[in-house]
């Protein structure tokens, strides 16, 4: 799984932040490592020149094998909180969608699992003469 961290001109990043983000995503999404080909993290400051409580934004896009890409975002006062929020949302979204796809092959429907009475289970009803 390839992880790329990008930031726009309003956010100062360094190698330690990028390394931390890669490690967090690699460990946090390890369960899905066979379904994910790459992950892109986009960090931005929505109000670079103004002060506001929630202005750091993190958008994470995961490219999946044989599935449409999945993207989530989170806004918070600090970059690390925005990143953690987006990473948690991505993990939940992957668990929901990929877990459902996995379960479709394992779960059996009530309609298919023998709720119908087998033909040889009893006498045929009498037809009127």
N, C-alpha and C positions, 0 to 999 in steps of 0.2 A: 504494500500500500504506500503510495507516494503522497507526501504531505507538503503543500506549498503555502507559505504565509506571505500575504501581500498587504501593504498599507498605502493609503493615499498620502498626499503631501501634508496633510494636517496632523498626522500621527508620527511620532518619533519611535522607531523600533530599532532594536539591536539584535545581535546574534543570540544573546541569551534568551530574549523573549521568543524568538523564532524556534530555538532549540526546545524551550519549555513547552511551547504550543505543539510542536511535533511529538514530543514525548507523551504529553497528556492525551492527544488524539490516538496515537499508536497504541497506548495501553488501554485507553477507555473504549476503543472500538475493536480491540483484538478479537472479540467474538465474531465479528463480521469481516475479518481480514480476507476471506476467500470471496466475498461478494463485492468488496470495495476495491476499485482500481486506483482511484486517486481522491484526495481531499484538498480543496482550496479554501483557505481562510482569508477573508478580506476585512481589515480593520480600518475604521474611519472615525472621525470626530465630526458629528453632524453640525455642531455649533462652534467651530474652531475659534471664532472671534468673540463669542458671547458666552457668558457663564449661565449654565442651566444644570439642574440636578442630573438628568439622564441624557447624556449627549455622546457617549462612546458607543459605537455600534460594531458588532461582529456578525458577519455573514459567513456561514460555512456551507459549502456545496460539496456533496459527495457524489462521485461518479460510480455507478454500479454496473456489475456484469449482468447483461441481459435484462436490465431494468432502466427506467427513466432516471435521470439524475434527481437528487433530492437536495433541497436547500432550506436552511433555517436561519433566523437571525435573532439577535437579542440586543437590547439597548440597556446600558447601565451607566452609573457615574464614573466607573473606572474600566480600563481595558481588560484587566484580568477578570473582573466580574462579568463583563459583556462576553468574553470568550467562554468562561465556564457555563454561563447560561445558554449560549448557543450550542456548546458541546453536549450539554445535558439534553437539550431539545432534539439534537440530531440522534443521539443514542436512543431516546424514546421513540422517535419516528422510525428509526431502523428496526427496533424491536417490534414495533406495531406492524409495519408493512412486511418486513422479511420474515418475521415470526409467523405471521398469518399465512404467507406463501408456503413456508415449511410445513405448517400444521395442516394445510389443505390436503397434502398427501397422506398424513398420518391419522387425522380425524375421520371418523366415519359418520355419515349423516344418519339421522334417525330414520329417514325415509328409505335408506338403502340397507339398513341393518336388521332386517327381519321383523319389522313390526307387522308385516303382512303375514297372515296365517298360511303356512305351507299347505299345498294341495292335499297331501296324504295325511293330514292331521285329524281327520274324523270322517264320519259318514256324510255322504252327500245329502243335502236337503231334499225332501220328497217333493216331487212335482205333482200337482193336482191332477186327478183323473177326470 
